[in-house]
Amino acid sequence: MDCHTWMTFLPGAAGAGEFWSPVIRSLRRPWKVRVIDLPGLGHIPADPGVHGYSDLVDYVARRMADPGAVIAQSMGAFIGLELVLRKPDLITHLVLVAATGGVDAAACGAADWRGAYVTDYPESQPWAIEAVPDLTPRLGDIRAPVLLIWPSADPLSPIGVARAIAAKVPSASMVTFESNDHWVARRFPMETAAAIESFVSRPAP
């Protein structure tokens, strides 16, 4: 893939695409980059057409006019996974970072983030802390290549979550960092950017 193809960056439940700024600044090539804030999450104002995470999938899809890669953090992984399942022609590559959505993270020992979230983001929409569908039974249908970027000891998304995804997705690879930081992409922005560029540069099947 050449650098004239889009990379779309999605944040987690904090909602602000600014999360990705250190990684985007570390990209070595002039990629076409799209960063999407997620309305109703964190401090991002609500959108009257968005009433839940499923609506966010449609919200993001409408902003992706051209096929390209999607890079999703934490709860944003649900959006990325649902997109690649609903619109396989739109997603050429999918990168998931410390996913907490779209898979049963609790089954892998993940800590519950929702109590602290309500305290940190009291203005977020009530649906922000609702459970999202577990897409695990459908992961085998994904045909796009998937890169999993994970901290080795994240209490919110244990490494077992990444392994569970890798076991189901036909074309999955993994990069890990020795860290317990859920925001591992921001702790290792240069390394994360390099991993994303290397992955996205490979032709999709």
FITI-298471 format. One record per residue (C-alpha): x negated, y, z negated; residue number from 0. Coordinates in Angstrom, 3 decimals, padded with zeros to 6 digits. Example, Ala and Ser with C-alpha at 12.3 -4.5 7.8 and 13.67 -1.06 7.14 Angstrom:
<pts>
<pt><u>-012.300</u><v>-004.500</v><w>-007.800</w><i>0</i></pt>
<pt><u>-013.670</u><v>-001.060</v><w>-007.140</w><i>1</i></pt>
</pts>
This chain:
<pts>
<pt><u>000.000</u><v>000.000</v><w>000.000</w><i>0</i></pt>
<pt><u>-001.374</u><v>003.412</v><w>000.889</w><i>1</i></pt>
<pt><u>-001.149</u><v>006.432</v><w>-001.358</w><i>2</i></pt>
<pt><u>001.615</u><v>007.973</v><w>000.762</w><i>3</i></pt>
<pt><u>004.072</u><v>005.551</v><w>-000.835</w><i>4</i></pt>
<pt><u>005.950</u><v>006.599</v><w>-003.951</w><i>5</i></pt>
<pt><u>005.191</u><v>005.664</v><w>-007.549</w><i>6</i></pt>
<pt><u>008.193</u><v>006.266</v><w>-009.814</w><i>7</i></pt>
<pt><u>007.432</u><v>006.527</v><w>-013.535</w><i>8</i></pt>
<pt><u>010.141</u><v>005.817</v><w>-016.120</w><i>9</i></pt>
<pt><u>009.820</u><v>006.521</v><w>-019.857</w><i>10</i></pt>
<pt><u>011.228</u><v>004.470</v><w>-022.684</w><i>11</i></pt>
<pt><u>014.049</u><v>005.327</v><w>-025.061</w><i>12</i></pt>
<pt><u>012.372</u><v>008.641</v><w>-025.927</w><i>13</i></pt>
<pt><u>013.623</u><v>009.689</v><w>-022.497</w><i>14</i></pt>
<pt><u>010.878</u><v>012.143</v><w>-021.536</w><i>15</i></pt>
<pt><u>008.859</u><v>011.379</v><w>-018.431</w><i>16</i></pt>
<pt><u>006.080</u><v>013.526</v><w>-019.886</w><i>17</i></pt>
<pt><u>005.029</u><v>010.338</v><w>-021.665</w><i>18</i></pt>
<pt><u>003.209</u><v>009.383</v><w>-018.469</w><i>19</i></pt>
<pt><u>001.246</u><v>012.627</v><w>-018.010</w><i>20</i></pt>
<pt><u>-002.145</u><v>011.291</v><w>-019.253</w><i>21</i></pt>
<pt><u>-001.888</u><v>008.270</v><w>-016.957</w><i>22</i></pt>
<pt><u>-000.817</u><v>010.320</v><w>-013.931</w><i>23</i></pt>
<pt><u>-003.694</u><v>012.735</v><w>-014.489</w><i>24</i></pt>
<pt><u>-006.039</u><v>009.735</v><w>-014.498</w><i>25</i></pt>
<pt><u>-004.949</u><v>008.419</v><w>-011.088</w><i>26</i></pt>
<pt><u>-007.938</u><v>008.538</v><w>-008.767</w><i>27</i></pt>
<pt><u>-006.016</u><v>008.824</v><w>-005.506</w><i>28</i></pt>
<pt><u>-003.379</u><v>011.401</v><w>-004.444</w><i>29</i></pt>
<pt><u>-000.338</u><v>009.151</v><w>-004.826</w><i>30</i></pt>
<pt><u>003.156</u><v>010.485</v><w>-004.265</w><i>31</i></pt>
<pt><u>004.455</u><v>010.518</v><w>-007.833</w><i>32</i></pt>
<pt><u>007.992</u><v>010.847</v><w>-009.107</w><i>33</i></pt>
<pt><u>008.621</u><v>011.180</v><w>-012.863</w><i>34</i></pt>
<pt><u>012.211</u><v>010.780</v><w>-014.049</w><i>35</i></pt>
<pt><u>013.585</u><v>011.952</v><w>-017.382</w><i>36</i></pt>
<pt><u>016.397</u><v>009.753</v><w>-018.697</w><i>37</i></pt>
<pt><u>019.435</u><v>011.842</v><w>-019.720</w><i>38</i></pt>
<pt><u>020.999</u><v>011.109</v><w>-023.080</w><i>39</i></pt>
<pt><u>017.848</u><v>009.594</v><w>-024.549</w><i>40</i></pt>
<pt><u>015.518</u><v>011.260</v><w>-027.034</w><i>41</i></pt>
<pt><u>015.600</u><v>015.027</v><w>-026.613</w><i>42</i></pt>
<pt><u>016.757</u><v>014.881</v><w>-022.965</w><i>43</i></pt>
<pt><u>020.190</u><v>016.489</v><w>-022.491</w><i>44</i></pt>
<pt><u>023.067</u><v>014.182</v><w>-021.639</w><i>45</i></pt>
<pt><u>024.469</u><v>013.834</v><w>-018.133</w><i>46</i></pt>
<pt><u>028.274</u><v>013.585</v><w>-017.772</w><i>47</i></pt>
<pt><u>027.877</u><v>010.692</v><w>-015.346</w><i>48</i></pt>
<pt><u>025.660</u><v>008.603</v><w>-017.627</w><i>49</i></pt>
<pt><u>027.403</u><v>006.595</v><w>-020.334</w><i>50</i></pt>
<pt><u>024.908</u><v>003.805</v><w>-020.925</w><i>51</i></pt>
<pt><u>021.803</u><v>002.055</v><w>-019.707</w><i>52</i></pt>
<pt><u>023.593</u><v>000.532</v><w>-016.720</w><i>53</i></pt>
<pt><u>024.457</u><v>004.047</v><w>-015.549</w><i>54</i></pt>
<pt><u>020.792</u><v>004.984</v><w>-015.934</w><i>55</i></pt>
<pt><u>019.917</u><v>002.282</v><w>-013.415</w><i>56</i></pt>
<pt><u>022.196</u><v>003.984</v><w>-010.883</w><i>57</i></pt>
<pt><u>020.872</u><v>007.412</v><w>-011.908</w><i>58</i></pt>
<pt><u>017.295</u><v>006.344</v><w>-011.160</w><i>59</i></pt>
<pt><u>018.217</u><v>004.544</v><w>-007.933</w><i>60</i></pt>
<pt><u>019.821</u><v>007.710</v><w>-006.553</w><i>61</i></pt>
<pt><u>016.520</u><v>009.525</v><w>-007.056</w><i>62</i></pt>
<pt><u>014.514</u><v>006.906</v><w>-005.177</w><i>63</i></pt>
<pt><u>015.182</u><v>007.674</v><w>-001.526</w><i>64</i></pt>
<pt><u>012.245</u><v>005.617</v><w>-000.298</w><i>65</i></pt>
<pt><u>010.877</u><v>002.205</v><w>-001.321</w><i>66</i></pt>
<pt><u>007.964</u><v>002.204</v><w>-003.714</w><i>67</i></pt>
<pt><u>006.543</u><v>001.073</v><w>-007.021</w><i>68</i></pt>
<pt><u>008.295</u><v>001.514</v><w>-010.366</w><i>69</i></pt>
<pt><u>006.296</u><v>001.848</v><w>-013.569</w><i>70</i></pt>
<pt><u>008.406</u><v>001.531</v><w>-016.727</w><i>71</i></pt>
<pt><u>007.608</u><v>001.903</v><w>-020.409</w><i>72</i></pt>
<pt><u>009.323</u><v>000.084</v><w>-023.294</w><i>73</i></pt>
<pt><u>013.140</u><v>000.304</v><w>-023.010</w><i>74</i></pt>
<pt><u>012.653</u><v>001.639</v><w>-019.497</w><i>75</i></pt>
<pt><u>011.733</u><v>-001.937</v><w>-018.576</w><i>76</i></pt>
<pt><u>015.439</u><v>-002.771</v><w>-018.524</w><i>77</i></pt>
<pt><u>015.947</u><v>-000.156</v><w>-015.816</w><i>78</i></pt>
<pt><u>012.967</u><v>-001.432</v><w>-013.838</w><i>79</i></pt>
<pt><u>014.060</u><v>-005.063</v><w>-014.058</w><i>80</i></pt>
<pt><u>017.676</u><v>-004.308</v><w>-013.220</w><i>81</i></pt>
<pt><u>016.591</u><v>-002.179</v><w>-010.268</w><i>82</i></pt>
<pt><u>014.372</u><v>-004.868</v><w>-008.771</w><i>83</i></pt>
<pt><u>017.212</u><v>-007.382</v><w>-009.163</w><i>84</i></pt>
<pt><u>019.965</u><v>-005.119</v><w>-007.802</w><i>85</i></pt>
<pt><u>017.943</u><v>-003.421</v><w>-005.064</w><i>86</i></pt>
<pt><u>015.030</u><v>-005.676</v><w>-004.107</w><i>87</i></pt>
<pt><u>014.369</u><v>-003.719</v><w>-000.905</w><i>88</i></pt>
<pt><u>013.796</u><v>-000.536</v><w>-002.920</w><i>89</i></pt>
<pt><u>011.090</u><v>-001.853</v><w>-005.274</w><i>90</i></pt>
<pt><u>007.796</u><v>-002.960</v><w>-003.740</w><i>91</i></pt>
<pt><u>005.917</u><v>-003.402</v><w>-007.039</w><i>92</i></pt>
<pt><u>007.054</u><v>-003.351</v><w>-010.671</w><i>93</i></pt>
<pt><u>004.854</u><v>-002.464</v><w>-013.644</w><i>94</i></pt>
<pt><u>006.207</u><v>-003.071</v><w>-017.147</w><i>95</i></pt>
<pt><u>004.412</u><v>-001.654</v><w>-020.180</w><i>96</i></pt>
<pt><u>005.222</u><v>-002.975</v><w>-023.675</w><i>97</i></pt>
<pt><u>008.788</u><v>-003.826</v><w>-022.706</w><i>98</i></pt>
<pt><u>011.525</u><v>-003.764</v><w>-025.323</w><i>99</i></pt>
<pt><u>014.503</u><v>-003.813</v><w>-022.943</w><i>100</i></pt>
<pt><u>015.797</u><v>-006.389</v><w>-020.513</w><i>101</i></pt>
<pt><u>014.371</u><v>-009.310</v><w>-022.465</w><i>102</i></pt>
<pt><u>015.063</u><v>-010.795</v><w>-025.882</w><i>103</i></pt>
<pt><u>012.170</u><v>-009.152</v><w>-027.698</w><i>104</i></pt>
<pt><u>013.621</u><v>-010.095</v><w>-031.100</w><i>105</i></pt>
<pt><u>013.248</u><v>-013.777</v><w>-030.210</w><i>106</i></pt>
<pt><u>009.520</u><v>-013.113</v><w>-029.912</w><i>107</i></pt>
<pt><u>009.356</u><v>-011.497</v><w>-033.358</w><i>108</i></pt>
<pt><u>009.746</u><v>-007.852</v><w>-032.337</w><i>109</i></pt>
<pt><u>010.552</u><v>-005.305</v><w>-035.031</w><i>110</i></pt>
<pt><u>013.809</u><v>-003.372</v><w>-034.696</w><i>111</i></pt>
<pt><u>013.129</u><v>000.197</v><w>-033.538</w><i>112</i></pt>
<pt><u>016.693</u><v>001.494</v><w>-033.698</w><i>113</i></pt>
<pt><u>016.827</u><v>002.728</v><w>-037.301</w><i>114</i></pt>
<pt><u>013.792</u><v>004.967</v><w>-036.902</w><i>115</i></pt>
<pt><u>015.046</u><v>006.083</v><w>-033.486</w><i>116</i></pt>
<pt><u>018.249</u><v>007.572</v><w>-034.891</w><i>117</i></pt>
<pt><u>016.205</u><v>009.527</v><w>-037.421</w><i>118</i></pt>
<pt><u>013.708</u><v>010.757</v><w>-034.833</w><i>119</i></pt>
<pt><u>016.272</u><v>011.608</v><w>-032.144</w><i>120</i></pt>
<pt><u>019.552</u><v>012.574</v><w>-033.826</w><i>121</i></pt>
<pt><u>020.758</u><v>014.363</v><w>-030.680</w><i>122</i></pt>
<pt><u>020.498</u><v>011.233</v><w>-028.487</w><i>123</i></pt>
<pt><u>023.696</u><v>009.656</v><w>-027.204</w><i>124</i></pt>
<pt><u>025.284</u><v>006.908</v><w>-029.358</w><i>125</i></pt>
<pt><u>024.784</u><v>004.319</v><w>-026.593</w><i>126</i></pt>
<pt><u>020.997</u><v>004.818</v><w>-026.812</w><i>127</i></pt>
<pt><u>020.775</u><v>002.237</v><w>-029.587</w><i>128</i></pt>
<pt><u>023.218</u><v>-000.261</v><w>-028.110</w><i>129</i></pt>
<pt><u>021.912</u><v>-003.641</v><w>-027.039</w><i>130</i></pt>
<pt><u>021.136</u><v>-004.010</v><w>-023.346</w><i>131</i></pt>
<pt><u>021.664</u><v>-007.237</v><w>-021.388</w><i>132</i></pt>
<pt><u>019.028</u><v>-009.935</v><w>-021.650</w><i>133</i></pt>
<pt><u>017.907</u><v>-010.452</v><w>-018.067</w><i>134</i></pt>
<pt><u>015.689</u><v>-013.443</v><w>-018.851</w><i>135</i></pt>
<pt><u>017.894</u><v>-015.960</v><w>-016.987</w><i>136</i></pt>
<pt><u>017.561</u><v>-013.843</v><w>-013.811</w><i>137</i></pt>
<pt><u>013.813</u><v>-013.168</v><w>-013.915</w><i>138</i></pt>
<pt><u>013.102</u><v>-016.101</v><w>-011.626</w><i>139</i></pt>
<pt><u>014.975</u><v>-014.256</v><w>-008.860</w><i>140</i></pt>
<pt><u>012.424</u><v>-011.421</v><w>-008.779</w><i>141</i></pt>
<pt><u>010.363</u><v>-011.518</v><w>-005.599</w><i>142</i></pt>
<pt><u>008.376</u><v>-008.307</v><w>-006.024</w><i>143</i></pt>
<pt><u>004.970</u><v>-008.610</v><w>-007.714</w><i>144</i></pt>
<pt><u>005.099</u><v>-007.650</v><w>-011.389</w><i>145</i></pt>
<pt><u>002.241</u><v>-006.340</v><w>-013.523</w><i>146</i></pt>
<pt><u>002.566</u><v>-006.586</v><w>-017.303</w><i>147</i></pt>
<pt><u>000.473</u><v>-004.117</v><w>-019.338</w><i>148</i></pt>
<pt><u>000.541</u><v>-004.937</v><w>-023.039</w><i>149</i></pt>
<pt><u>-001.100</u><v>-004.159</v><w>-026.357</w><i>150</i></pt>
<pt><u>-002.263</u><v>-007.298</v><w>-028.111</w><i>151</i></pt>
<pt><u>-000.548</u><v>-006.627</v><w>-031.436</w><i>152</i></pt>
<pt><u>002.435</u><v>-004.339</v><w>-030.873</w><i>153</i></pt>
<pt><u>005.119</u><v>-004.884</v><w>-033.540</w><i>154</i></pt>
<pt><u>007.819</u><v>-003.501</v><w>-031.209</w><i>155</i></pt>
<pt><u>006.856</u><v>-005.676</v><w>-028.236</w><i>156</i></pt>
<pt><u>004.660</u><v>-008.613</v><w>-029.275</w><i>157</i></pt>
<pt><u>002.455</u><v>-010.232</v><w>-026.671</w><i>158</i></pt>
<pt><u>004.903</u><v>-013.133</v><w>-026.687</w><i>159</i></pt>
<pt><u>007.362</u><v>-010.893</v><w>-024.817</w><i>160</i></pt>
<pt><u>004.872</u><v>-010.487</v><w>-021.971</w><i>161</i></pt>
<pt><u>004.195</u><v>-014.199</v><w>-021.905</w><i>162</i></pt>
<pt><u>007.926</u><v>-014.963</v><w>-021.785</w><i>163</i></pt>
<pt><u>008.316</u><v>-012.657</v><w>-018.767</w><i>164</i></pt>
<pt><u>005.231</u><v>-014.083</v><w>-017.053</w><i>165</i></pt>
<pt><u>006.582</u><v>-017.604</v><w>-017.483</w><i>166</i></pt>
<pt><u>009.739</u><v>-016.684</v><w>-015.552</w><i>167</i></pt>
<pt><u>008.610</u><v>-014.216</v><w>-012.865</w><i>168</i></pt>
<pt><u>007.089</u><v>-016.010</v><w>-009.856</w><i>169</i></pt>
<pt><u>004.526</u><v>-013.296</v><w>-009.078</w><i>170</i></pt>
<pt><u>003.434</u><v>-011.866</v><w>-012.433</w><i>171</i></pt>
<pt><u>000.008</u><v>-010.821</v><w>-013.676</w><i>172</i></pt>
<pt><u>-001.053</u><v>-009.351</v><w>-016.993</w><i>173</i></pt>
<pt><u>-003.487</u><v>-006.791</v><w>-018.401</w><i>174</i></pt>
<pt><u>-003.894</u><v>-006.577</v><w>-022.175</w><i>175</i></pt>
<pt><u>-005.559</u><v>-004.114</v><w>-024.532</w><i>176</i></pt>
<pt><u>-006.758</u><v>-004.797</v><w>-028.055</w><i>177</i></pt>
<pt><u>-004.350</u><v>-002.438</v><w>-029.798</w><i>178</i></pt>
<pt><u>-001.241</u><v>-002.305</v><w>-031.961</w><i>179</i></pt>
<pt><u>-000.097</u><v>000.947</v><w>-030.338</w><i>180</i></pt>
<pt><u>003.270</u><v>000.717</v><w>-028.596</w><i>181</i></pt>
<pt><u>002.220</u><v>003.751</v><w>-026.546</w><i>182</i></pt>
<pt><u>-000.772</u><v>001.837</v><w>-025.273</w><i>183</i></pt>
<pt><u>-000.639</u><v>003.582</v><w>-021.887</w><i>184</i></pt>
<pt><u>-001.351</u><v>006.896</v><w>-023.558</w><i>185</i></pt>
<pt><u>-004.106</u><v>005.449</v><w>-025.721</w><i>186</i></pt>
<pt><u>-005.852</u><v>003.985</v><w>-022.667</w><i>187</i></pt>
<pt><u>-004.747</u><v>006.293</v><w>-019.842</w><i>188</i></pt>
<pt><u>-007.755</u><v>005.830</v><w>-017.556</w><i>189</i></pt>
<pt><u>-007.719</u><v>002.058</v><w>-017.868</w><i>190</i></pt>
<pt><u>-003.938</u><v>001.968</v><w>-017.407</w><i>191</i></pt>
<pt><u>-004.128</u><v>004.184</v><w>-014.326</w><i>192</i></pt>
<pt><u>-006.857</u><v>001.993</v><w>-012.832</w><i>193</i></pt>
<pt><u>-004.818</u><v>-001.163</v><w>-013.431</w><i>194</i></pt>
<pt><u>-001.727</u><v>000.379</v><w>-011.839</w><i>195</i></pt>
<pt><u>-003.644</u><v>001.636</v><w>-008.794</w><i>196</i></pt>
<pt><u>-005.349</u><v>-001.695</v><w>-008.236</w><i>197</i></pt>
<pt><u>-002.033</u><v>-003.528</v><w>-008.504</w><i>198</i></pt>
<pt><u>000.003</u><v>-001.167</v><w>-006.338</w><i>199</i></pt>
<pt><u>-002.710</u><v>-001.117</v><w>-003.661</w><i>200</i></pt>
<pt><u>-002.157</u><v>-004.808</v><w>-002.993</w><i>201</i></pt>
<pt><u>000.330</u><v>-005.566</v><w>-000.207</w><i>202</i></pt>
<pt><u>003.688</u><v>-006.800</v><w>-001.434</w><i>203</i></pt>
<pt><u>004.631</u><v>-010.331</v><w>-000.321</w><i>204</i></pt>
</pts>
